Amino acid sequence: MSGFGKLLYYSGYPLLISPSQALDIKLAQVQTNGELARVPVYLILALESSIRLSLLLILAVTVDYLVGNLLYEMFRGDTALLVLIVSGAVHISAYYLLLVRCKRQHRTTCFRIYRLVRNLCYAPVPGIAAAGVYLMFEYLDGNQNLEDVYVLPVYLGVTVVMAILGVLEFFISKRLPVGLDTVIVESETA
């Protein structure tokens, strides 16, 4: 993974955007006969997800503390947090159901469906960023109310465009998601 790819992955990990590492953890534990070697993947995934959710909540509280409650509320921090949590929960559920629980004979179909769900879960993130930038410009322009009617259309517009691009990528790209195929195959043989 390139430096930029690592930056994206590690910044997206606590935001529940990046894929889970449950299969990687399980495979490493089986290979080294670690203490999690006999623990089912769903428990590893649940533990990892709760740690990631805790990191996200700590990040949200920290941002709230640093910018102040007034700005946090004006920039709709709780709404952005809720969108990230719901999107992350859908992504983690798709990861488990489509990559961990999928039968071997349906593997390619499951990978493809996971790609579509993953892309749709990524779509709200640029919408949050666009709405934040819009609110920042409104705030810097002197609008202290920030009850602007354009916030939701900006968010939804960018989110819909990204969702359309995600669906197009799903139809255009025929390869399996990078890295997941080898982890799945190795975890099945372990």
KAFEN-V981384 format. One line per field, one symbol per residue. ss: DSSP state (A for helix, B for strand, O for the rest). phi: phi as a letter, one per 30 degrees, with the letter a starting at -180 (. if undefined). psi: psi as a letter, one per 30 degrees, with the letter a starting at -180 (. if undefined). A space follows every 50 residues. Layout:
ss: ???
phi: ???
psi: ???
This chain:
ss: OOAAAAAAAAAAAOOOOOOOOAAAAAAAAAAOOOOOOOOOAAAAAAAAAA AAAAAAAAAAAAAAAAAOAAAAAAOOAAAAAAAAAAAAAAAAAAAAAAAA OOOAAAAAAAAAAAAAAAAAAAAAAAAAAAAAAAAAAAAAOOOOOOOOOA AAAAAAAAAAAAAAAAAAAAAAOOOOOOOAAAAAAAAAAO
phi: .ddddddddddddddicdddcedddddddddchddcdcddeddddddddd dddddddddddddeddcjdddeddchddddddddddddddddddeddccc dddedcedddeddeeddeddddeddddddddddddddddddjdddhcddc dddddddddddddddddddddddcddeeiddddddddddd
psi: kleeeeeeefefefggelllgeeeeeeeeeeghlfgegkleeeeeeeeee eeeeeeeeeeeeeeeefleeeeeegheeeeeeeeeeeeeeeeeeeeefee fkkefgeeeeeeeeeeeeeeffefefeeeeeeeeeeeeeffgjfeghkff eeeeeeeeeeeeeeeeeeeeeekfllkkeeeeeeeefef.
